[in-house]
């Protein structure tokens, strides 16, 4: 996906599942963490608005999930 792998994540990269040519052209990059280490909340609070919100809500209403 082109984003660095956080070193504090569980698991490992399955190198055997990625062709050698691809790995040569797309070297694996890493960062220490994606966690906020400043002690200040910087992430968006609450849902992110979407132009599809009303369509989804109407579908959920028609199925009886919300009123």
PDB file of N, CA, C, O and CB in Angstrom:
ATOM      1  N   UNK A   1       0.811  -1.189   0.000  1.00  0.00           N
ATOM      2  CA  UNK A   1       0.000   0.000   0.000  1.00  0.00           C
ATOM      3  C   UNK A   1       0.857   1.255   0.000  1.00  0.00           C
ATOM      4  O   UNK A   1       0.331   2.364  -0.097  1.00  0.00           O
ATOM      5  CB  UNK A   1      -0.924  -0.004   1.187  1.00  0.00           C
ATOM      6  N   UNK A   2       2.138   1.097   0.105  1.00  0.00           N
ATOM      7  CA  UNK A   2       3.013   2.251   0.040  1.00  0.00           C
ATOM      8  C   UNK A   2       3.208   2.997   1.343  1.00  0.00           C
ATOM      9  O   UNK A   2       3.823   4.064   1.356  1.00  0.00           O
ATOM     10  CB  UNK A   2       2.498   3.176  -0.950  1.00  0.00           C
ATOM     11  N   UNK A   3       2.697   2.456   2.445  1.00  0.00           N
ATOM     12  CA  UNK A   3       2.895   3.129   3.727  1.00  0.00           C
ATOM     13  C   UNK A   3       3.913   2.352   4.560  1.00  0.00           C
ATOM     14  O   UNK A   3       4.017   1.133   4.429  1.00  0.00           O
ATOM     15  CB  UNK A   3       1.550   3.267   4.494  1.00  0.00           C
ATOM     16  N   UNK A   4       4.656   3.043   5.406  1.00  0.00           N
ATOM     17  CA  UNK A   4       5.657   2.351   6.218  1.00  0.00           C
ATOM     18  C   UNK A   4       5.021   1.404   7.234  1.00  0.00           C
ATOM     19  O   UNK A   4       3.890   1.614   7.672  1.00  0.00           O
ATOM     20  CB  UNK A   4       6.531   3.363   6.938  1.00  0.00           C
ATOM     21  N   UNK A   5       5.749   0.382   7.594  1.00  0.00           N
ATOM     22  CA  UNK A   5       5.326  -0.580   8.601  1.00  0.00           C
ATOM     23  C   UNK A   5       5.798  -0.060   9.960  1.00  0.00           C
ATOM     24  O   UNK A   5       6.966   0.293  10.117  1.00  0.00           O
ATOM     25  CB  UNK A   5       5.898  -2.017   8.302  1.00  0.00           C
ATOM     26  N   UNK A   6       4.904  -0.014  10.930  1.00  0.00           N
ATOM     27  CA  UNK A   6       5.281   0.431  12.269  1.00  0.00           C
ATOM     28  C   UNK A   6       6.038  -0.687  12.975  1.00  0.00           C
ATOM     29  O   UNK A   6       5.594  -1.835  12.991  1.00  0.00           O
ATOM     30  CB  UNK A   6       4.032   0.852  13.090  1.00  0.00           C
ATOM     31  N   UNK A   7       7.168  -0.349  13.549  1.00  0.00           N
ATOM     32  CA  UNK A   7       8.004  -1.350  14.204  1.00  0.00           C
ATOM     33  C   UNK A   7       7.367  -1.921  15.462  1.00  0.00           C
ATOM     34  O   UNK A   7       7.747  -3.004  15.907  1.00  0.00           O
ATOM     35  CB  UNK A   7       9.340  -0.753  14.547  1.00  0.00           C
ATOM     36  N   UNK A   8       6.391  -1.203  16.050  1.00  0.00           N
ATOM     37  CA  UNK A   8       5.743  -1.698  17.263  1.00  0.00           C
ATOM     38  C   UNK A   8       4.504  -2.547  16.975  1.00  0.00           C
ATOM     39  O   UNK A   8       3.778  -2.912  17.900  1.00  0.00           O
ATOM     40  CB  UNK A   8       5.362  -0.536  18.143  1.00  0.00           C
ATOM     41  N   UNK A   9       4.260  -2.860  15.714  1.00  0.00           N
ATOM     42  CA  UNK A   9       3.117  -3.696  15.356  1.00  0.00           C
ATOM     43  C   UNK A   9       3.449  -5.165  15.577  1.00  0.00           C
ATOM     44  O   UNK A   9       4.594  -5.587  15.419  1.00  0.00           O
ATOM     45  CB  UNK A   9       2.703  -3.455  13.894  1.00  0.00           C
ATOM     46  N   UNK A  10       2.429  -5.939  15.944  1.00  0.00           N
ATOM     47  CA  UNK A  10       2.592  -7.386  16.076  1.00  0.00           C
ATOM     48  C   UNK A  10       2.706  -8.003  14.689  1.00  0.00           C
ATOM     49  O   UNK A  10       2.259  -7.424  13.699  1.00  0.00           O
ATOM     50  CB  UNK A  10       1.405  -8.014  16.863  1.00  0.00           C
ATOM     51  N   UNK A  11       3.307  -9.178  14.630  1.00  0.00           N
ATOM     52  CA  UNK A  11       3.383  -9.909  13.381  1.00  0.00           C
ATOM     53  C   UNK A  11       4.634  -9.586  12.595  1.00  0.00           C
ATOM     54  O   UNK A  11       5.534  -8.891  13.066  1.00  0.00           O
ATOM     55  CB  UNK A  11       2.179  -9.623  12.549  1.00  0.00           C
ATOM     56  N   UNK A  12       4.664 -10.110  11.390  1.00  0.00           N
ATOM     57  CA  UNK A  12       5.820  -9.889  10.521  1.00  0.00           C
ATOM     58  C   UNK A  12       5.356  -9.828   9.071  1.00  0.00           C
ATOM     59  O   UNK A  12       4.256 -10.267   8.736  1.00  0.00           O
ATOM     60  CB  UNK A  12       6.882 -11.009  10.710  1.00  0.00           C
ATOM     61  N   UNK A  13       6.195  -9.287   8.237  1.00  0.00           N
ATOM     62  CA  UNK A  13       5.906  -9.227   6.807  1.00  0.00           C
ATOM     63  C   UNK A  13       6.170 -10.598   6.208  1.00  0.00           C
ATOM     64  O   UNK A  13       7.230 -11.180   6.437  1.00  0.00           O
ATOM     65  CB  UNK A  13       6.761  -8.132   6.097  1.00  0.00           C
ATOM     66  N   UNK A  14       5.230 -11.114   5.453  1.00  0.00           N
ATOM     67  CA  UNK A  14       5.395 -12.412   4.812  1.00  0.00           C
ATOM     68  C   UNK A  14       6.143 -12.230   3.499  1.00  0.00           C
ATOM     69  O   UNK A  14       5.540 -12.177   2.428  1.00  0.00           O
ATOM     70  CB  UNK A  14       4.022 -13.095   4.574  1.00  0.00           C
ATOM     71  N   UNK A  15       7.452 -12.136   3.597  1.00  0.00           N
ATOM     72  CA  UNK A  15       8.279 -11.867   2.432  1.00  0.00           C
ATOM     73  C   UNK A  15       8.128 -12.935   1.351  1.00  0.00           C
ATOM     74  O   UNK A  15       8.251 -12.641   0.161  1.00  0.00           O
ATOM     75  CB  UNK A  15       9.725 -11.761   2.846  1.00  0.00           C
ATOM     76  N   UNK A  16       7.864 -14.165   1.763  1.00  0.00           N
ATOM     77  CA  UNK A  16       7.716 -15.241   0.782  1.00  0.00           C
ATOM     78  C   UNK A  16       6.459 -15.079  -0.067  1.00  0.00           C
ATOM     79  O   UNK A  16       6.329 -15.733  -1.102  1.00  0.00           O
ATOM     80  CB  UNK A  16       7.687 -16.585   1.486  1.00  0.00           C
ATOM     81  N   UNK A  17       5.532 -14.220   0.353  1.00  0.00           N
ATOM     82  CA  UNK A  17       4.307 -13.975  -0.409  1.00  0.00           C
ATOM     83  C   UNK A  17       4.476 -12.830  -1.401  1.00  0.00           C
ATOM     84  O   UNK A  17       3.567 -12.551  -2.182  1.00  0.00           O
ATOM     85  CB  UNK A  17       3.152 -13.672   0.537  1.00  0.00           C
ATOM     86  N   UNK A  18       5.637 -12.161  -1.379  1.00  0.00           N
ATOM     87  CA  UNK A  18       5.885 -11.001  -2.237  1.00  0.00           C
ATOM     88  C   UNK A  18       7.032 -11.344  -3.173  1.00  0.00           C
ATOM     89  O   UNK A  18       8.089 -11.789  -2.724  1.00  0.00           O
ATOM     90  CB  UNK A  18       6.210  -9.719  -1.393  1.00  0.00           C
ATOM     91  N   UNK A  19       6.836 -11.141  -4.465  1.00  0.00           N
ATOM     92  CA  UNK A  19       7.882 -11.508  -5.421  1.00  0.00           C
ATOM     93  C   UNK A  19       9.140 -10.669  -5.198  1.00  0.00           C
ATOM     94  O   UNK A  19       9.078  -9.529  -4.738  1.00  0.00           O
ATOM     95  CB  UNK A  19       7.376 -11.334  -6.864  1.00  0.00           C
ATOM     96  N   UNK A  20      10.266 -11.261  -5.534  1.00  0.00           N
ATOM     97  CA  UNK A  20      11.556 -10.587  -5.365  1.00  0.00           C
ATOM     98  C   UNK A  20      11.632  -9.317  -6.212  1.00  0.00           C
ATOM     99  O   UNK A  20      12.166  -8.302  -5.765  1.00  0.00           O
ATOM    100  CB  UNK A  20      12.706 -11.535  -5.736  1.00  0.00           C
ATOM    101  N   UNK A  21      11.099  -9.374  -7.431  1.00  0.00           N
ATOM    102  CA  UNK A  21      11.100  -8.186  -8.297  1.00  0.00           C
ATOM    103  C   UNK A  21      10.321  -7.044  -7.662  1.00  0.00           C
ATOM    104  O   UNK A  21      10.762  -5.895  -7.685  1.00  0.00           O
ATOM    105  CB  UNK A  21      10.505  -8.521  -9.670  1.00  0.00           C
ATOM    106  N   UNK A  22       9.164  -7.364  -7.097  1.00  0.00           N
ATOM    107  CA  UNK A  22       8.353  -6.324  -6.452  1.00  0.00           C
ATOM    108  C   UNK A  22       9.106  -5.725  -5.267  1.00  0.00           C
ATOM    109  O   UNK A  22       9.116  -4.508  -5.082  1.00  0.00           O
ATOM    110  CB  UNK A  22       6.994  -6.900  -5.988  1.00  0.00           C
ATOM    111  N   UNK A  23       9.736  -6.586  -4.466  1.00  0.00           N
ATOM    112  CA  UNK A  23      10.488  -6.102  -3.297  1.00  0.00           C
ATOM    113  C   UNK A  23      11.653  -5.220  -3.715  1.00  0.00           C
ATOM    114  O   UNK A  23      11.973  -4.254  -3.023  1.00  0.00           O
ATOM    115  CB  UNK A  23      11.004  -7.280  -2.465  1.00  0.00           C
ATOM    116  N   UNK A  24      12.291  -5.536  -4.836  1.00  0.00           N
ATOM    117  CA  UNK A  24      13.407  -4.706  -5.315  1.00  0.00           C
ATOM    118  C   UNK A  24      12.924  -3.318  -5.725  1.00  0.00           C
ATOM    119  O   UNK A  24      13.590  -2.317  -5.460  1.00  0.00           O
ATOM    120  CB  UNK A  24      14.112  -5.388  -6.502  1.00  0.00           C
ATOM    121  N   UNK A  25      11.765  -3.266  -6.371  1.00  0.00           N
ATOM    122  CA  UNK A  25      11.223  -1.990  -6.846  1.00  0.00           C
ATOM    123  C   UNK A  25      10.461  -1.223  -5.771  1.00  0.00           C
ATOM    124  O   UNK A  25      10.219  -0.025  -5.917  1.00  0.00           O
ATOM    125  CB  UNK A  25      10.315  -2.231  -8.019  1.00  0.00           C
ATOM    126  N   UNK A  26      10.087  -1.898  -4.708  1.00  0.00           N
ATOM    127  CA  UNK A  26       9.304  -1.292  -3.628  1.00  0.00           C
ATOM    128  C   UNK A  26       9.877  -1.714  -2.283  1.00  0.00           C
ATOM    129  O   UNK A  26       9.294  -2.554  -1.599  1.00  0.00           O
ATOM    130  CB  UNK A  26       7.808  -1.694  -3.731  1.00  0.00           C
ATOM    131  N   UNK A  27      11.012  -1.142  -1.896  1.00  0.00           N
ATOM    132  CA  UNK A  27      11.629  -1.565  -0.643  1.00  0.00           C
ATOM    133  C   UNK A  27      10.709  -1.297   0.555  1.00  0.00           C
ATOM    134  O   UNK A  27       9.944  -0.333   0.566  1.00  0.00           O
ATOM    135  CB  UNK A  27      12.969  -0.848  -0.449  1.00  0.00           C
ATOM    136  N   UNK A  28      10.802  -2.154   1.538  1.00  0.00           N
ATOM    137  CA  UNK A  28       9.979  -2.026   2.737  1.00  0.00           C
ATOM    138  C   UNK A  28      10.524  -0.884   3.585  1.00  0.00           C
ATOM    139  O   UNK A  28      11.714  -0.831   3.896  1.00  0.00           O
ATOM    140  CB  UNK A  28       9.950  -3.358   3.547  1.00  0.00           C
ATOM    141  N   UNK A  29       9.629   0.023   3.951  1.00  0.00           N
ATOM    142  CA  UNK A  29       9.990   1.156   4.796  1.00  0.00           C
ATOM    143  C   UNK A  29       9.344   0.951   6.158  1.00  0.00           C
ATOM    144  O   UNK A  29       8.313   0.287   6.272  1.00  0.00           O
ATOM    145  CB  UNK A  29       9.544   2.516   4.155  1.00  0.00           C
ATOM    146  N   UNK A  30       9.951   1.519   7.184  1.00  0.00           N
ATOM    147  CA  UNK A  30       9.362   1.387   8.514  1.00  0.00           C
ATOM    148  C   UNK A  30       9.458   2.700   9.283  1.00  0.00           C
ATOM    149  O   UNK A  30      10.271   3.573   8.982  1.00  0.00           O
ATOM    150  CB  UNK A  30      10.053   0.265   9.296  1.00  0.00           C
ATOM    151  N   UNK A  31       8.588   2.800  10.294  1.00  0.00           N
ATOM    152  CA  UNK A  31       8.616   3.910  11.237  1.00  0.00           C
ATOM    153  C   UNK A  31       8.533   3.304  12.637  1.00  0.00           C
ATOM    154  O   UNK A  31       8.160   2.139  12.780  1.00  0.00           O
ATOM    155  CB  UNK A  31       7.439   4.938  10.972  1.00  0.00           C
ATOM    156  N   UNK A  32       8.869   4.064  13.655  1.00  0.00           N
ATOM    157  CA  UNK A  32       8.819   3.522  15.017  1.00  0.00           C
ATOM    158  C   UNK A  32       7.402   3.174  15.437  1.00  0.00           C
ATOM    159  O   UNK A  32       7.162   2.087  15.963  1.00  0.00           O
ATOM    160  CB  UNK A  32       9.413   4.516  16.000  1.00  0.00           C
ATOM    161  N   UNK A  33       6.460   4.082  15.212  1.00  0.00           N
ATOM    162  CA  UNK A  33       5.089   3.865  15.647  1.00  0.00           C
ATOM    163  C   UNK A  33       4.137   4.809  14.926  1.00  0.00           C
ATOM    164  O   UNK A  33       4.543   5.848  14.408  1.00  0.00           O
ATOM    165  CB  UNK A  33       4.973   4.048  17.159  1.00  0.00           C
ATOM    166  N   UNK A  34       2.868   4.430  14.904  1.00  0.00           N
ATOM    167  CA  UNK A  34       1.815   5.327  14.435  1.00  0.00           C
ATOM    168  C   UNK A  34       1.078   5.927  15.625  1.00  0.00           C
ATOM    169  O   UNK A  34       0.178   6.748  15.448  1.00  0.00           O
ATOM    170  CB  UNK A  34       0.828   4.580  13.510  1.00  0.00           C
ATOM    171  N   UNK A  35       1.452   5.527  16.832  1.00  0.00           N
ATOM    172  CA  UNK A  35       0.811   6.036  18.035  1.00  0.00           C
ATOM    173  C   UNK A  35       1.212   7.482  18.266  1.00  0.00           C
ATOM    174  O   UNK A  35       2.300   7.909  17.878  1.00  0.00           O
ATOM    175  CB  UNK A  35       1.176   5.177  19.252  1.00  0.00           C
ATOM    176  N   UNK A  36       0.329   8.222  18.896  1.00  0.00           N
ATOM    177  CA  UNK A  36       0.590   9.611  19.251  1.00  0.00           C
ATOM    178  C   UNK A  36       1.487   9.623  20.484  1.00  0.00           C
ATOM    179  O   UNK A  36       1.054   9.221  21.564  1.00  0.00           O
ATOM    180  CB  UNK A  36      -0.742  10.395  19.509  1.00  0.00           C
ATOM    181  N   UNK A  37       2.715  10.073  20.341  1.00  0.00           N
ATOM    182  CA  UNK A  37       3.650  10.072  21.463  1.00  0.00           C
ATOM    183  C   UNK A  37       3.818  11.445  22.089  1.00  0.00           C
ATOM    184  O   UNK A  37       4.642  11.607  22.989  1.00  0.00           O
ATOM    185  CB  UNK A  37       4.989   9.560  21.013  1.00  0.00           C
ATOM    186  N   UNK A  38       3.057  12.446  21.636  1.00  0.00           N
ATOM    187  CA  UNK A  38       3.193  13.796  22.183  1.00  0.00           C
ATOM    188  C   UNK A  38       2.349  13.995  23.424  1.00  0.00           C
ATOM    189  O   UNK A  38       2.538  14.971  24.150  1.00  0.00           O
ATOM    190  CB  UNK A  38       2.814  14.822  21.142  1.00  0.00           C
ATOM    191  N   UNK A  39       1.419  13.085  23.680  1.00  0.00           N
ATOM    192  CA  UNK A  39       0.530  13.243  24.818  1.00  0.00           C
ATOM    193  C   UNK A  39      -0.685  14.093  24.497  1.00  0.00           C
ATOM    194  O   UNK A  39      -1.567  14.242  25.343  1.00  0.00           O
ATOM    195  CB  UNK A  39       1.276  13.844  25.967  1.00  0.00           C
ATOM    196  N   UNK A  40      -0.754  14.651  23.306  1.00  0.00           N
ATOM    197  CA  UNK A  40      -1.901  15.466  22.899  1.00  0.00           C
ATOM    198  C   UNK A  40      -2.717  14.682  21.882  1.00  0.00           C
ATOM    199  O   UNK A  40      -2.171  14.013  21.005  1.00  0.00           O
ATOM    200  CB  UNK A  40      -1.443  16.839  22.307  1.00  0.00           C
ATOM    201  N   UNK A  41      -4.020  14.777  22.016  1.00  0.00           N
ATOM    202  CA  UNK A  41      -4.903  14.097  21.068  1.00  0.00           C
ATOM    203  C   UNK A  41      -4.919  14.870  19.760  1.00  0.00           C
ATOM    204  O   UNK A  41      -5.289  16.043  19.733  1.00  0.00           O
ATOM    205  CB  UNK A  41      -6.342  13.957  21.641  1.00  0.00           C
ATOM    206  N   UNK A  42      -4.517  14.217  18.676  1.00  0.00           N
ATOM    207  CA  UNK A  42      -4.470  14.890  17.384  1.00  0.00           C
ATOM    208  C   UNK A  42      -5.416  14.266  16.377  1.00  0.00           C
ATOM    209  O   UNK A  42      -5.618  14.814  15.294  1.00  0.00           O
ATOM    210  CB  UNK A  42      -3.066  14.870  16.840  1.00  0.00           C
ATOM    211  N   UNK A  43      -5.998  13.127  16.719  1.00  0.00           N
ATOM    212  CA  UNK A  43      -6.894  12.461  15.783  1.00  0.00           C
ATOM    213  C   UNK A  43      -8.253  13.129  15.765  1.00  0.00           C
ATOM    214  O   UNK A  43      -8.652  13.784  16.728  1.00  0.00           O
ATOM    215  CB  UNK A  43      -7.039  10.989  16.136  1.00  0.00           C
ATOM    216  N   UNK A  44      -8.949  12.958  14.675  1.00  0.00           N
ATOM    217  CA  UNK A  44     -10.299  13.495  14.511  1.00  0.00           C
ATOM    218  C   UNK A  44     -11.225  12.848  15.534  1.00  0.00           C
ATOM    219  O   UNK A  44     -11.217  11.628  15.696  1.00  0.00           O
ATOM    220  CB  UNK A  44     -10.825  13.256  13.065  1.00  0.00           C
ATOM    221  N   UNK A  45     -12.001  13.638  16.208  1.00  0.00           N
ATOM    222  CA  UNK A  45     -12.967  13.127  17.174  1.00  0.00           C
ATOM    223  C   UNK A  45     -14.317  12.969  16.496  1.00  0.00           C
ATOM    224  O   UNK A  45     -14.847  13.927  15.932  1.00  0.00           O
ATOM    225  CB  UNK A  45     -13.077  14.064  18.404  1.00  0.00           C
ATOM    226  N   UNK A  46     -14.866  11.786  16.546  1.00  0.00           N
ATOM    227  CA  UNK A  46     -16.182  11.539  15.973  1.00  0.00           C
ATOM    228  C   UNK A  46     -16.098  11.013  14.556  1.00  0.00           C
ATOM    229  O   UNK A  46     -15.010  10.868  13.998  1.00  0.00           O
ATOM    230  CB  UNK A  46     -17.003  12.797  15.997  1.00  0.00           C
ATOM    231  N   UNK A  47     -17.254  10.727  13.980  1.00  0.00           N
ATOM    232  CA  UNK A  47     -17.283  10.156  12.624  1.00  0.00           C
ATOM    233  C   UNK A  47     -16.849  11.173  11.568  1.00  0.00           C
ATOM    234  O   UNK A  47     -17.026  12.380  11.732  1.00  0.00           O
ATOM    235  CB  UNK A  47     -18.689   9.643  12.297  1.00  0.00           C
ATOM    236  N   UNK A  48     -16.292  10.667  10.515  1.00  0.00           N
ATOM    237  CA  UNK A  48     -15.887  11.506   9.395  1.00  0.00           C
ATOM    238  C   UNK A  48     -17.075  11.596   8.438  1.00  0.00           C
ATOM    239  O   UNK A  48     -17.571  10.568   7.976  1.00  0.00           O
ATOM    240  CB  UNK A  48     -14.605  10.933   8.674  1.00  0.00           C
ATOM    241  N   UNK A  49     -17.537  12.811   8.136  1.00  0.00           N
ATOM    242  CA  UNK A  49     -18.704  12.954   7.255  1.00  0.00           C
ATOM    243  C   UNK A  49     -18.453  12.384   5.856  1.00  0.00           C
ATOM    244  O   UNK A  49     -17.349  12.468   5.318  1.00  0.00           O
ATOM    245  CB  UNK A  49     -19.094  14.423   7.145  1.00  0.00           C
ATOM    246  N   UNK A  50     -19.505  11.807   5.289  1.00  0.00           N
ATOM    247  CA  UNK A  50     -19.423  11.232   3.950  1.00  0.00           C
ATOM    248  C   UNK A  50     -20.634  11.696   3.143  1.00  0.00           C
ATOM    249  O   UNK A  50     -21.715  11.882   3.701  1.00  0.00           O
ATOM    250  CB  UNK A  50     -19.352   9.671   4.009  1.00  0.00           C
ATOM    251  N   UNK A  51     -20.463  11.882   1.844  1.00  0.00           N
ATOM    252  CA  UNK A  51     -21.621  12.245   1.021  1.00  0.00           C
ATOM    253  C   UNK A  51     -22.644  11.113   0.937  1.00  0.00           C
ATOM    254  O   UNK A  51     -23.751  11.327   0.443  1.00  0.00           O
ATOM    255  CB  UNK A  51     -21.165  12.629  -0.381  1.00  0.00           C
ATOM    256  N   UNK A  52     -22.301   9.926   1.405  1.00  0.00           N
ATOM    257  CA  UNK A  52     -23.192   8.771   1.339  1.00  0.00           C
ATOM    258  C   UNK A  52     -23.942   8.524   2.646  1.00  0.00           C
ATOM    259  O   UNK A  52     -24.717   7.572   2.739  1.00  0.00           O
ATOM    260  CB  UNK A  52     -22.403   7.540   0.972  1.00  0.00           C
ATOM    261  N   UNK A  53     -23.726   9.364   3.653  1.00  0.00           N
ATOM    262  CA  UNK A  53     -24.347   9.156   4.955  1.00  0.00           C
ATOM    263  C   UNK A  53     -25.859   9.002   4.872  1.00  0.00           C
ATOM    264  O   UNK A  53     -26.414   8.051   5.423  1.00  0.00           O
ATOM    265  CB  UNK A  53     -24.009  10.299   5.867  1.00  0.00           C
ATOM    266  N   UNK A  54     -26.524   9.911   4.199  1.00  0.00           N
ATOM    267  CA  UNK A  54     -27.987   9.861   4.132  1.00  0.00           C
ATOM    268  C   UNK A  54     -28.482   8.636   3.377  1.00  0.00           C
ATOM    269  O   UNK A  54     -29.504   8.058   3.749  1.00  0.00           O
ATOM    270  CB  UNK A  54     -28.524  11.120   3.471  1.00  0.00           C
ATOM    271  N   UNK A  55     -27.785   8.232   2.333  1.00  0.00           N
ATOM    272  CA  UNK A  55     -28.163   7.035   1.571  1.00  0.00           C
ATOM    273  C   UNK A  55     -28.069   5.806   2.464  1.00  0.00           C
ATOM    274  O   UNK A  55     -28.965   4.961   2.470  1.00  0.00           O
ATOM    275  CB  UNK A  55     -27.260   6.865   0.320  1.00  0.00           C
ATOM    276  N   UNK A  56     -26.980   5.713   3.215  1.00  0.00           N
ATOM    277  CA  UNK A  56     -26.784   4.566   4.105  1.00  0.00           C
ATOM    278  C   UNK A  56     -27.838   4.565   5.205  1.00  0.00           C
ATOM    279  O   UNK A  56     -28.399   3.520   5.532  1.00  0.00           O
ATOM    280  CB  UNK A  56     -25.366   4.587   4.720  1.00  0.00           C
ATOM    281  N   UNK A  57     -28.106   5.739   5.777  1.00  0.00           N
ATOM    282  CA  UNK A  57     -29.134   5.824   6.818  1.00  0.00           C
ATOM    283  C   UNK A  57     -30.497   5.379   6.289  1.00  0.00           C
ATOM    284  O   UNK A  57     -31.225   4.666   6.979  1.00  0.00           O
ATOM    285  CB  UNK A  57     -29.224   7.255   7.362  1.00  0.00           C
ATOM    286  N   UNK A  58     -30.839   5.789   5.092  1.00  0.00           N
ATOM    287  CA  UNK A  58     -32.129   5.401   4.519  1.00  0.00           C
ATOM    288  C   UNK A  58     -32.195   3.889   4.296  1.00  0.00           C
ATOM    289  O   UNK A  58     -33.238   3.277   4.528  1.00  0.00           O
ATOM    290  CB  UNK A  58     -32.371   6.143   3.192  1.00  0.00           C
ATOM    291  N   UNK A  59     -31.119   3.296   3.860  1.00  0.00           N
ATOM    292  CA  UNK A  59     -31.098   1.837   3.679  1.00  0.00           C
ATOM    293  C   UNK A  59     -31.279   1.128   5.021  1.00  0.00           C
ATOM    294  O   UNK A  59     -32.016   0.146   5.115  1.00  0.00           O
ATOM    295  CB  UNK A  59     -29.773   1.388   3.014  1.00  0.00           C
ATOM    296  N   UNK A  60     -30.600   1.633   6.064  1.00  0.00           N
ATOM    297  CA  UNK A  60     -30.743   1.029   7.385  1.00  0.00           C
ATOM    298  C   UNK A  60     -32.162   1.199   7.920  1.00  0.00           C
ATOM    299  O   UNK A  60     -32.695   0.293   8.561  1.00  0.00           O
ATOM    300  CB  UNK A  60     -29.738   1.642   8.360  1.00  0.00           C
ATOM    301  N   UNK A  61     -32.774   2.345   7.662  1.00  0.00           N
ATOM    302  CA  UNK A  61     -34.170   2.565   8.065  1.00  0.00           C
ATOM    303  C   UNK A  61     -35.085   1.563   7.358  1.00  0.00           C
ATOM    304  O   UNK A  61     -35.959   0.966   7.987  1.00  0.00           O
ATOM    305  CB  UNK A  61     -34.612   4.022   7.743  1.00  0.00           C
ATOM    306  N   UNK A  62     -34.883   1.379   6.047  1.00  0.00           N
ATOM    307  CA  UNK A  62     -35.750   0.468   5.291  1.00  0.00           C
ATOM    308  C   UNK A  62     -35.615  -0.971   5.746  1.00  0.00           C
ATOM    309  O   UNK A  62     -36.532  -1.770   5.557  1.00  0.00           O
ATOM    310  CB  UNK A  62     -35.438   0.558   3.816  1.00  0.00           C
ATOM    311  N   UNK A  63     -34.482  -1.312   6.346  1.00  0.00           N
ATOM    312  CA  UNK A  63     -34.276  -2.658   6.857  1.00  0.00           C
ATOM    313  C   UNK A  63     -34.718  -2.796   8.314  1.00  0.00           C
ATOM    314  O   UNK A  63     -34.709  -3.893   8.871  1.00  0.00           O
ATOM    315  CB  UNK A  63     -32.818  -3.040   6.723  1.00  0.00           C
ATOM    316  N   UNK A  64     -35.107  -1.668   8.926  1.00  0.00           N
ATOM    317  CA  UNK A  64     -35.596  -1.708  10.301  1.00  0.00           C
ATOM    318  C   UNK A  64     -34.511  -1.595  11.357  1.00  0.00           C
ATOM    319  O   UNK A  64     -34.796  -1.781  12.540  1.00  0.00           O
ATOM    320  CB  UNK A  64     -36.344  -2.962  10.518  1.00  0.00           C
ATOM    321  N   UNK A  65     -33.293  -1.301  10.975  1.00  0.00           N
ATOM    322  CA  UNK A  65     -32.210  -1.188  11.933  1.00  0.00           C
ATOM    323  C   UNK A  65     -32.239   0.119  12.711  1.00  0.00           C
ATOM    324  O   UNK A  65     -31.841   0.147  13.875  1.00  0.00           O
ATOM    325  CB  UNK A  65     -30.901  -1.322  11.229  1.00  0.00           C
ATOM    326  N   UNK A  66     -32.696   1.188  12.101  1.00  0.00           N
ATOM    327  CA  UNK A  66     -32.817   2.481  12.786  1.00  0.00           C
ATOM    328  C   UNK A  66     -34.166   3.085  12.445  1.00  0.00           C
ATOM    329  O   UNK A  66     -34.812   2.691  11.474  1.00  0.00           O
ATOM    330  CB  UNK A  66     -31.658   3.451  12.385  1.00  0.00           C
ATOM    331  N   UNK A  67     -34.587   4.058  13.264  1.00  0.00           N
ATOM    332  CA  UNK A  67     -35.881   4.706  13.017  1.00  0.00           C
ATOM    333  C   UNK A  67     -35.677   6.122  12.569  1.00  0.00           C
ATOM    334  O   UNK A  67     -36.648   6.833  12.310  1.00  0.00           O
ATOM    335  CB  UNK A  67     -36.762   4.675  14.262  1.00  0.00           C
TER     336      UNK A  67
END
